[in-house]
Amino acid sequence: MTATSLESARLSAQDRANRSLVRPSTTKSKAAAKRAPKKPAPLPHIAGLTSRQVSNAWAVVVQGHKMGISLRGQTIAMATALQESNLINYTHAVDHDSLGLFQQRPSTGWGTPRQITQPMYAAKAFYRVLVQYKGSWGCLTCAAQLVQRSAFPGAYAKHENFAHLIVTILNRRF
């Protein structure tokens, strides 16, 4: 390269850098004012689940993400919700006074009926107990049973692969 072309390239780069420092006008154009805020991307389609079930699964994953729960912990929660409610947020008692995604019972201290039928709250309540048994996470059935105290503890294992798939797909959004 010649000295002239080097100087030209340097000036061109300097001009580009200076343009990036120019402050935009303080008055917004009409077009910018009319633009709606950016909407989040729609939730993905997951074969075997309705959009409502995916939305409920998303709440479980988001809450886990907020609480710093690993993919394994989220998989345990997802398998539990699949077993307990098939990711359907029951707002009317199904078994005794069990409600929500995790079939949590107000009478056993999980929260009020209104609280435990809110997927984010229900997931947070589940995770709060699950983290106390982190040493048992290697065995999904063991960990889920320690939290849920189900009459059918072996039922969680059959959901492990699908739960892992759901958690993996939804975590790609972060």
Summary of the structure (lengths in Angstrom):
residues: 174
radius of gyration: 24.6
end to end distance: 45.2
largest distance: 85.1
contacts: 472
relative contact order: 0.13
helix: 62%
strand: 2%
